[in-house]
């Protein structure tokens, strides 16, 4: 909803946003961005991440 913001956190790796291409749409490929976690799977057995919705200051909270 308008006024929402999302925060992605990960304890084991630093998240980065990279350019990508979305192919699943009927209108053809389109530009997108994706969250990328770079780590060695042999060194980290589990990755704990969280995507949290937060309200932006100045907007009423959505109920």
PyMOL Python script that loads the backbone (N, CA, C, O; Angstrom):
from pymol import cmd

cmd.read_pdbstr("""\
ATOM      1  N   UNK A   1       0.836  -1.188   0.000  1.00  0.00           N
ATOM      2  CA  UNK A   1       0.000   0.000   0.000  1.00  0.00           C
ATOM      3  C   UNK A   1       0.874   1.241   0.000  1.00  0.00           C
ATOM      4  O   UNK A   1       2.048   1.183   0.365  1.00  0.00           O
ATOM      5  N   UNK A   2       0.304   2.353  -0.406  1.00  0.00           N
ATOM      6  CA  UNK A   2       1.049   3.605  -0.426  1.00  0.00           C
ATOM      7  C   UNK A   2       1.513   3.939   0.983  1.00  0.00           C
ATOM      8  O   UNK A   2       0.745   3.806   1.936  1.00  0.00           O
ATOM      9  N   UNK A   3       2.750   4.367   1.124  1.00  0.00           N
ATOM     10  CA  UNK A   3       3.288   4.683   2.432  1.00  0.00           C
ATOM     11  C   UNK A   3       4.003   3.525   3.088  1.00  0.00           C
ATOM     12  O   UNK A   3       4.543   3.673   4.184  1.00  0.00           O
ATOM     13  N   UNK A   4       4.016   2.360   2.431  1.00  0.00           N
ATOM     14  CA  UNK A   4       4.730   1.211   2.978  1.00  0.00           C
ATOM     15  C   UNK A   4       6.161   1.184   2.464  1.00  0.00           C
ATOM     16  O   UNK A   4       6.453   1.623   1.352  1.00  0.00           O
ATOM     17  N   UNK A   5       7.024   0.668   3.289  1.00  0.00           N
ATOM     18  CA  UNK A   5       8.415   0.453   2.934  1.00  0.00           C
ATOM     19  C   UNK A   5       8.769  -0.953   3.388  1.00  0.00           C
ATOM     20  O   UNK A   5       8.189  -1.458   4.349  1.00  0.00           O
ATOM     21  N   UNK A   6       9.704  -1.583   2.713  1.00  0.00           N
ATOM     22  CA  UNK A   6      10.109  -2.941   3.072  1.00  0.00           C
ATOM     23  C   UNK A   6      11.578  -2.939   3.466  1.00  0.00           C
ATOM     24  O   UNK A   6      12.398  -2.272   2.835  1.00  0.00           O
ATOM     25  N   UNK A   7      11.905  -3.690   4.517  1.00  0.00           N
ATOM     26  CA  UNK A   7      13.278  -3.808   4.995  1.00  0.00           C
ATOM     27  C   UNK A   7      13.671  -5.284   4.946  1.00  0.00           C
ATOM     28  O   UNK A   7      13.019  -6.127   5.562  1.00  0.00           O
ATOM     29  N   UNK A   8      14.738  -5.587   4.211  1.00  0.00           N
ATOM     30  CA  UNK A   8      15.259  -6.949   4.114  1.00  0.00           C
ATOM     31  C   UNK A   8      16.495  -7.049   4.994  1.00  0.00           C
ATOM     32  O   UNK A   8      17.405  -6.228   4.883  1.00  0.00           O
ATOM     33  N   UNK A   9      16.532  -8.049   5.868  1.00  0.00           N
ATOM     34  CA  UNK A   9      17.698  -8.260   6.725  1.00  0.00           C
ATOM     35  C   UNK A   9      18.147  -9.715   6.627  1.00  0.00           C
ATOM     36  O   UNK A   9      17.347 -10.623   6.399  1.00  0.00           O
ATOM     37  N   UNK A  10      19.443  -9.904   6.805  1.00  0.00           N
ATOM     38  CA  UNK A  10      20.033 -11.237   6.795  1.00  0.00           C
ATOM     39  C   UNK A  10      21.213 -11.236   7.754  1.00  0.00           C
ATOM     40  O   UNK A  10      22.078 -10.364   7.676  1.00  0.00           O
ATOM     41  N   UNK A  11      21.253 -12.211   8.657  1.00  0.00           N
ATOM     42  CA  UNK A  11      22.307 -12.265   9.669  1.00  0.00           C
ATOM     43  C   UNK A  11      23.628 -12.797   9.111  1.00  0.00           C
ATOM     44  O   UNK A  11      24.694 -12.407   9.589  1.00  0.00           O
ATOM     45  N   UNK A  12      23.579 -13.669   8.121  1.00  0.00           N
ATOM     46  CA  UNK A  12      24.779 -14.368   7.672  1.00  0.00           C
ATOM     47  C   UNK A  12      25.474 -13.756   6.454  1.00  0.00           C
ATOM     48  O   UNK A  12      26.631 -14.080   6.190  1.00  0.00           O
ATOM     49  N   UNK A  13      24.804 -12.890   5.716  1.00  0.00           N
ATOM     50  CA  UNK A  13      25.385 -12.318   4.500  1.00  0.00           C
ATOM     51  C   UNK A  13      24.870 -10.896   4.309  1.00  0.00           C
ATOM     52  O   UNK A  13      23.810 -10.527   4.815  1.00  0.00           O
ATOM     53  N   UNK A  14      25.641 -10.109   3.570  1.00  0.00           N
ATOM     54  CA  UNK A  14      25.240  -8.730   3.287  1.00  0.00           C
ATOM     55  C   UNK A  14      24.373  -8.721   2.027  1.00  0.00           C
ATOM     56  O   UNK A  14      24.849  -9.100   0.957  1.00  0.00           O
ATOM     57  N   UNK A  15      23.111  -8.297   2.130  1.00  0.00           N
ATOM     58  CA  UNK A  15      22.251  -8.258   0.944  1.00  0.00           C
ATOM     59  C   UNK A  15      22.638  -7.106   0.016  1.00  0.00           C
ATOM     60  O   UNK A  15      22.988  -6.016   0.468  1.00  0.00           O
ATOM     61  N   UNK A  16      22.569  -7.368  -1.279  1.00  0.00           N
ATOM     62  CA  UNK A  16      22.806  -6.337  -2.288  1.00  0.00           C
ATOM     63  C   UNK A  16      21.676  -6.396  -3.304  1.00  0.00           C
ATOM     64  O   UNK A  16      21.096  -7.456  -3.537  1.00  0.00           O
ATOM     65  N   UNK A  17      21.368  -5.263  -3.903  1.00  0.00           N
ATOM     66  CA  UNK A  17      20.333  -5.187  -4.932  1.00  0.00           C
ATOM     67  C   UNK A  17      21.031  -5.114  -6.288  1.00  0.00           C
ATOM     68  O   UNK A  17      21.909  -4.278  -6.501  1.00  0.00           O
ATOM     69  N   UNK A  18      20.627  -6.002  -7.207  1.00  0.00           N
ATOM     70  CA  UNK A  18      21.213  -6.040  -8.545  1.00  0.00           C
ATOM     71  C   UNK A  18      20.124  -5.916  -9.603  1.00  0.00           C
ATOM     72  O   UNK A  18      18.974  -6.299  -9.386  1.00  0.00           O
ATOM     73  N   UNK A  19      20.512  -5.373 -10.748  1.00  0.00           N
ATOM     74  CA  UNK A  19      19.608  -5.289 -11.892  1.00  0.00           C
ATOM     75  C   UNK A  19      19.333  -6.699 -12.408  1.00  0.00           C
ATOM     76  O   UNK A  19      20.201  -7.570 -12.347  1.00  0.00           O
ATOM     77  N   UNK A  20      18.123  -6.919 -12.916  1.00  0.00           N
ATOM     78  CA  UNK A  20      17.739  -8.232 -13.420  1.00  0.00           C
ATOM     79  C   UNK A  20      16.717  -8.056 -14.536  1.00  0.00           C
ATOM     80  O   UNK A  20      16.376  -6.931 -14.904  1.00  0.00           O
ATOM     81  N   UNK A  21      16.235  -9.162 -15.067  1.00  0.00           N
ATOM     82  CA  UNK A  21      15.181  -9.156 -16.088  1.00  0.00           C
ATOM     83  C   UNK A  21      14.112 -10.151 -15.660  1.00  0.00           C
ATOM     84  O   UNK A  21      14.420 -11.290 -15.310  1.00  0.00           O
ATOM     85  N   UNK A  22      12.851  -9.717 -15.688  1.00  0.00           N
ATOM     86  CA  UNK A  22      11.704 -10.552 -15.327  1.00  0.00           C
ATOM     87  C   UNK A  22      11.115 -11.110 -16.618  1.00  0.00           C
ATOM     88  O   UNK A  22      10.704 -10.344 -17.490  1.00  0.00           O
ATOM     89  N   UNK A  23      11.068 -12.453 -16.754  1.00  0.00           N
ATOM     90  CA  UNK A  23      10.614 -13.098 -17.989  1.00  0.00           C
ATOM     91  C   UNK A  23       9.223 -13.711 -17.908  1.00  0.00           C
ATOM     92  O   UNK A  23       8.688 -14.109 -18.943  1.00  0.00           O
ATOM     93  N   UNK A  24       8.616 -13.805 -16.740  1.00  0.00           N
ATOM     94  CA  UNK A  24       7.375 -14.562 -16.583  1.00  0.00           C
ATOM     95  C   UNK A  24       6.116 -13.809 -17.018  1.00  0.00           C
ATOM     96  O   UNK A  24       5.048 -14.416 -17.103  1.00  0.00           O
ATOM     97  N   UNK A  25       6.207 -12.532 -17.290  1.00  0.00           N
ATOM     98  CA  UNK A  25       5.025 -11.765 -17.660  1.00  0.00           C
ATOM     99  C   UNK A  25       4.588 -12.031 -19.097  1.00  0.00           C
ATOM    100  O   UNK A  25       5.420 -12.320 -19.956  1.00  0.00           O
ATOM    101  N   UNK A  26       3.288 -11.934 -19.359  1.00  0.00           N
ATOM    102  CA  UNK A  26       2.757 -12.141 -20.707  1.00  0.00           C
ATOM    103  C   UNK A  26       3.177 -11.035 -21.665  1.00  0.00           C
ATOM    104  O   UNK A  26       3.196 -11.240 -22.879  1.00  0.00           O
ATOM    105  N   UNK A  27       3.515  -9.862 -21.128  1.00  0.00           N
ATOM    106  CA  UNK A  27       3.904  -8.733 -21.973  1.00  0.00           C
ATOM    107  C   UNK A  27       5.370  -8.797 -22.395  1.00  0.00           C
ATOM    108  O   UNK A  27       5.862  -7.881 -23.054  1.00  0.00           O
ATOM    109  N   UNK A  28       6.065  -9.855 -22.028  1.00  0.00           N
ATOM    110  CA  UNK A  28       7.464 -10.008 -22.411  1.00  0.00           C
ATOM    111  C   UNK A  28       8.408  -9.592 -21.298  1.00  0.00           C
ATOM    112  O   UNK A  28       7.965  -9.199 -20.219  1.00  0.00           O
ATOM    113  N   UNK A  29       9.716  -9.676 -21.556  1.00  0.00           N
ATOM    114  CA  UNK A  29      10.698  -9.357 -20.525  1.00  0.00           C
ATOM    115  C   UNK A  29      10.611  -7.895 -20.092  1.00  0.00           C
ATOM    116  O   UNK A  29      10.290  -7.009 -20.885  1.00  0.00           O
ATOM    117  N   UNK A  30      10.905  -7.669 -18.815  1.00  0.00           N
ATOM    118  CA  UNK A  30      10.954  -6.288 -18.325  1.00  0.00           C
ATOM    119  C   UNK A  30      12.056  -6.175 -17.281  1.00  0.00           C
ATOM    120  O   UNK A  30      12.438  -7.157 -16.644  1.00  0.00           O
ATOM    121  N   UNK A  31      12.552  -4.967 -17.123  1.00  0.00           N
ATOM    122  CA  UNK A  31      13.612  -4.714 -16.156  1.00  0.00           C
ATOM    123  C   UNK A  31      13.078  -4.887 -14.741  1.00  0.00           C
ATOM    124  O   UNK A  31      11.926  -4.563 -14.452  1.00  0.00           O
ATOM    125  N   UNK A  32      13.923  -5.397 -13.877  1.00  0.00           N
ATOM    126  CA  UNK A  32      13.564  -5.541 -12.466  1.00  0.00           C
ATOM    127  C   UNK A  32      14.841  -5.477 -11.638  1.00  0.00           C
ATOM    128  O   UNK A  32      15.940  -5.346 -12.177  1.00  0.00           O
ATOM    129  N   UNK A  33      14.683  -5.570 -10.345  1.00  0.00           N
ATOM    130  CA  UNK A  33      15.823  -5.640  -9.434  1.00  0.00           C
ATOM    131  C   UNK A  33      15.605  -6.820  -8.506  1.00  0.00           C
ATOM    132  O   UNK A  33      14.466  -7.182  -8.210  1.00  0.00           O
ATOM    133  N   UNK A  34      16.691  -7.417  -8.049  1.00  0.00           N
ATOM    134  CA  UNK A  34      16.589  -8.562  -7.156  1.00  0.00           C
ATOM    135  C   UNK A  34      17.566  -8.419  -5.998  1.00  0.00           C
ATOM    136  O   UNK A  34      18.616  -7.788  -6.121  1.00  0.00           O
ATOM    137  N   UNK A  35      17.198  -9.017  -4.872  1.00  0.00           N
ATOM    138  CA  UNK A  35      18.076  -9.049  -3.707  1.00  0.00           C
ATOM    139  C   UNK A  35      18.991 -10.257  -3.855  1.00  0.00           C
ATOM    140  O   UNK A  35      18.525 -11.371  -4.092  1.00  0.00           O
ATOM    141  N   UNK A  36      20.294 -10.032  -3.714  1.00  0.00           N
ATOM    142  CA  UNK A  36      21.280 -11.094  -3.882  1.00  0.00           C
ATOM    143  C   UNK A  36      22.073 -11.258  -2.589  1.00  0.00           C
ATOM    144  O   UNK A  36      22.519 -10.279  -1.991  1.00  0.00           O
ATOM    145  N   UNK A  37      22.241 -12.511  -2.169  1.00  0.00           N
ATOM    146  CA  UNK A  37      23.089 -12.851  -1.025  1.00  0.00           C
ATOM    147  C   UNK A  37      24.253 -13.679  -1.554  1.00  0.00           C
ATOM    148  O   UNK A  37      24.043 -14.767  -2.091  1.00  0.00           O
ATOM    149  N   UNK A  38      25.471 -13.179  -1.410  1.00  0.00           N
ATOM    150  CA  UNK A  38      26.654 -13.903  -1.873  1.00  0.00           C
ATOM    151  C   UNK A  38      27.361 -14.517  -0.669  1.00  0.00           C
ATOM    152  O   UNK A  38      27.766 -13.812   0.255  1.00  0.00           O
ATOM    153  N   UNK A  39      27.502 -15.848  -0.695  1.00  0.00           N
ATOM    154  CA  UNK A  39      28.192 -16.557   0.382  1.00  0.00           C
ATOM    155  C   UNK A  39      28.576 -17.942  -0.121  1.00  0.00           C
ATOM    156  O   UNK A  39      28.070 -18.403  -1.144  1.00  0.00           O
ATOM    157  N   UNK A  40      29.468 -18.600   0.604  1.00  0.00           N
ATOM    158  CA  UNK A  40      29.867 -19.965   0.257  1.00  0.00           C
ATOM    159  C   UNK A  40      28.959 -20.940   0.985  1.00  0.00           C
ATOM    160  O   UNK A  40      28.940 -20.979   2.216  1.00  0.00           O
ATOM    161  N   UNK A  41      28.219 -21.716   0.237  1.00  0.00           N
ATOM    162  CA  UNK A  41      27.292 -22.682   0.835  1.00  0.00           C
ATOM    163  C   UNK A  41      28.032 -23.721   1.681  1.00  0.00           C
ATOM    164  O   UNK A  41      27.457 -24.285   2.612  1.00  0.00           O
ATOM    165  N   UNK A  42      29.288 -23.974   1.365  1.00  0.00           N
ATOM    166  CA  UNK A  42      30.066 -24.938   2.151  1.00  0.00           C
ATOM    167  C   UNK A  42      30.430 -24.393   3.529  1.00  0.00           C
ATOM    168  O   UNK A  42      30.772 -25.161   4.428  1.00  0.00           O
ATOM    169  N   UNK A  43      30.358 -23.063   3.702  1.00  0.00           N
ATOM    170  CA  UNK A  43      30.711 -22.439   4.978  1.00  0.00           C
ATOM    171  C   UNK A  43      29.491 -22.040   5.808  1.00  0.00           C
ATOM    172  O   UNK A  43      29.588 -21.918   7.029  1.00  0.00           O
ATOM    173  N   UNK A  44      28.360 -21.839   5.164  1.00  0.00           N
ATOM    174  CA  UNK A  44      27.142 -21.411   5.860  1.00  0.00           C
ATOM    175  C   UNK A  44      26.034 -22.412   5.535  1.00  0.00           C
ATOM    176  O   UNK A  44      25.547 -22.465   4.406  1.00  0.00           O
ATOM    177  N   UNK A  45      25.644 -23.201   6.528  1.00  0.00           N
ATOM    178  CA  UNK A  45      24.647 -24.255   6.302  1.00  0.00           C
ATOM    179  C   UNK A  45      23.229 -23.708   6.194  1.00  0.00           C
ATOM    180  O   UNK A  45      22.413 -24.253   5.450  1.00  0.00           O
ATOM    181  N   UNK A  46      22.924 -22.643   6.923  1.00  0.00           N
ATOM    182  CA  UNK A  46      21.586 -22.041   6.906  1.00  0.00           C
ATOM    183  C   UNK A  46      21.706 -20.530   6.788  1.00  0.00           C
ATOM    184  O   UNK A  46      22.628 -19.916   7.324  1.00  0.00           O
ATOM    185  N   UNK A  47      20.757 -19.952   6.078  1.00  0.00           N
ATOM    186  CA  UNK A  47      20.685 -18.496   5.947  1.00  0.00           C
ATOM    187  C   UNK A  47      19.349 -18.054   6.527  1.00  0.00           C
ATOM    188  O   UNK A  47      18.295 -18.536   6.113  1.00  0.00           O
ATOM    189  N   UNK A  48      19.398 -17.152   7.468  1.00  0.00           N
ATOM    190  CA  UNK A  48      18.181 -16.629   8.103  1.00  0.00           C
ATOM    191  C   UNK A  48      17.936 -15.219   7.582  1.00  0.00           C
ATOM    192  O   UNK A  48      18.768 -14.330   7.762  1.00  0.00           O
ATOM    193  N   UNK A  49      16.787 -15.018   6.935  1.00  0.00           N
ATOM    194  CA  UNK A  49      16.471 -13.700   6.403  1.00  0.00           C
ATOM    195  C   UNK A  49      15.054 -13.319   6.796  1.00  0.00           C
ATOM    196  O   UNK A  49      14.238 -14.158   7.175  1.00  0.00           O
ATOM    197  N   UNK A  50      14.793 -12.019   6.690  1.00  0.00           N
ATOM    198  CA  UNK A  50      13.466 -11.515   7.056  1.00  0.00           C
ATOM    199  C   UNK A  50      13.133 -10.320   6.169  1.00  0.00           C
ATOM    200  O   UNK A  50      13.981  -9.463   5.921  1.00  0.00           O
ATOM    201  N   UNK A  51      11.892 -10.272   5.697  1.00  0.00           N
ATOM    202  CA  UNK A  51      11.370  -9.150   4.925  1.00  0.00           C
ATOM    203  C   UNK A  51      10.238  -8.548   5.740  1.00  0.00           C
ATOM    204  O   UNK A  51       9.214  -9.194   5.963  1.00  0.00           O
ATOM    205  N   UNK A  52      10.424  -7.310   6.183  1.00  0.00           N
ATOM    206  CA  UNK A  52       9.489  -6.675   7.104  1.00  0.00           C
ATOM    207  C   UNK A  52       8.887  -5.425   6.475  1.00  0.00           C
ATOM    208  O   UNK A  52       9.609  -4.581   5.943  1.00  0.00           O
ATOM    209  N   UNK A  53       7.563  -5.310   6.539  1.00  0.00           N
ATOM    210  CA  UNK A  53       6.878  -4.116   6.040  1.00  0.00           C
ATOM    211  C   UNK A  53       6.820  -3.084   7.152  1.00  0.00           C
ATOM    212  O   UNK A  53       6.468  -3.401   8.288  1.00  0.00           O
ATOM    213  N   UNK A  54       7.165  -1.850   6.821  1.00  0.00           N
ATOM    214  CA  UNK A  54       7.115  -0.757   7.787  1.00  0.00           C
ATOM    215  C   UNK A  54       6.387   0.421   7.157  1.00  0.00           C
ATOM    216  O   UNK A  54       6.384   0.570   5.935  1.00  0.00           O
ATOM    217  N   UNK A  55       5.776   1.251   7.976  1.00  0.00           N
ATOM    218  CA  UNK A  55       5.096   2.454   7.487  1.00  0.00           C
ATOM    219  C   UNK A  55       6.112   3.584   7.367  1.00  0.00           C
ATOM    220  O   UNK A  55       7.019   3.699   8.192  1.00  0.00           O
ATOM    221  N   UNK A  56       5.962   4.411   6.349  1.00  0.00           N
ATOM    222  CA  UNK A  56       6.822   5.574   6.163  1.00  0.00           C
ATOM    223  C   UNK A  56       6.257   6.728   6.979  1.00  0.00           C
ATOM    224  O   UNK A  56       5.044   6.937   7.008  1.00  0.00           O
ATOM    225  N   UNK A  57       7.125   7.468   7.636  1.00  0.00           N
ATOM    226  CA  UNK A  57       6.690   8.612   8.444  1.00  0.00           C
ATOM    227  C   UNK A  57       5.897   9.589   7.580  1.00  0.00           C
ATOM    228  O   UNK A  57       6.281   9.866   6.444  1.00  0.00           O
ATOM    229  N   UNK A  58       4.807  10.104   8.109  1.00  0.00           N
ATOM    230  CA  UNK A  58       3.977  11.057   7.392  1.00  0.00           C
ATOM    231  C   UNK A  58       2.765  10.432   6.728  1.00  0.00           C
ATOM    232  O   UNK A  58       1.863  11.148   6.292  1.00  0.00           O
ATOM    233  N   UNK A  59       2.726   9.098   6.643  1.00  0.00           N
ATOM    234  CA  UNK A  59       1.574   8.410   6.080  1.00  0.00           C
ATOM    235  C   UNK A  59       0.804   7.744   7.210  1.00  0.00           C
ATOM    236  O   UNK A  59       1.414   7.217   8.140  1.00  0.00           O
ATOM    237  N   UNK A  60      -0.520   7.756   7.150  1.00  0.00           N
ATOM    238  CA  UNK A  60      -1.280   7.041   8.182  1.00  0.00           C
ATOM    239  C   UNK A  60      -1.031   5.543   8.060  1.00  0.00           C
ATOM    240  O   UNK A  60      -0.835   5.029   6.959  1.00  0.00           O
ATOM    241  N   UNK A  61      -1.040   4.853   9.177  1.00  0.00           N
ATOM    242  CA  UNK A  61      -0.829   3.403   9.154  1.00  0.00           C
ATOM    243  C   UNK A  61      -2.013   2.719   8.495  1.00  0.00           C
ATOM    244  O   UNK A  61      -3.159   3.135   8.659  1.00  0.00           O
ATOM    245  N   UNK A  62      -1.722   1.668   7.749  1.00  0.00           N
ATOM    246  CA  UNK A  62      -2.781   0.887   7.092  1.00  0.00           C
ATOM    247  C   UNK A  62      -3.284  -0.164   8.062  1.00  0.00           C
ATOM    248  O   UNK A  62      -2.491  -0.934   8.604  1.00  0.00           O
ATOM    249  N   UNK A  63      -4.569  -0.210   8.285  1.00  0.00           N
ATOM    250  CA  UNK A  63      -5.154  -1.198   9.194  1.00  0.00           C
ATOM    251  C   UNK A  63      -5.998  -2.176   8.428  1.00  0.00           C
ATOM    252  O   UNK A  63      -6.577  -3.087   9.020  1.00  0.00           O
TER     253      UNK A  63
END
""", "prot")
cmd.dss("prot")
cmd.show_as("cartoon", "prot")
cmd.util.cbc("prot")
cmd.orient("prot")
